[in-house]
Amino acid sequence: MHEIFRKRRGPRVEEIERVVALKEANRYKEDGIRSFREFIRQRTEYAPSTVYTYIKLYKTFGKELQDLGLSKARLLLRYGKTDKDWIERAKRMTVRELEEVLREEEWKGSC
């Protein structure tokens, strides 16, 4: 039933690439499925909003997503820090450290 995006520690980049390719080529319609949301519900173990988030992260970070990890990528996207410098910094930090640094940056920027 669920062919891709099985729940574990998140999908692999290859799975996200496969879903993006299906979406862009409208290949999911070949199986008689009318919408991409319906395709997600039938073929994955995730909610459509989660899959759309993964697609957005992949389109923003590309192959870097594999090394970065989903949690760090979400944080960087939330705080708008998507340049190469921040990606490299994030790879060397834990998720908690990254979140603290991003909060400090945001707080300094608002003063």
HELIX and SHEET records of a PDB file:
HELIX    1   1 VAL A   13  ALA A   25  1                                  13    
HELIX    2   2 ARG A   27  ASP A   31  5                                   5    
HELIX    3   3 PHE A   36  ARG A   43  1                                   8    
HELIX    4   4 PRO A   48  PHE A   61  1                                  14    
HELIX    5   5 GLU A   64  LEU A   68  1                                   5    
HELIX    6   6 LEU A   70  TYR A   79  1                                  10    
HELIX    7   7 LYS A   84  LYS A   91  1                                   8    
HELIX    8   8 VAL A   95  SER A  110  1                                  16    
END                                                                             
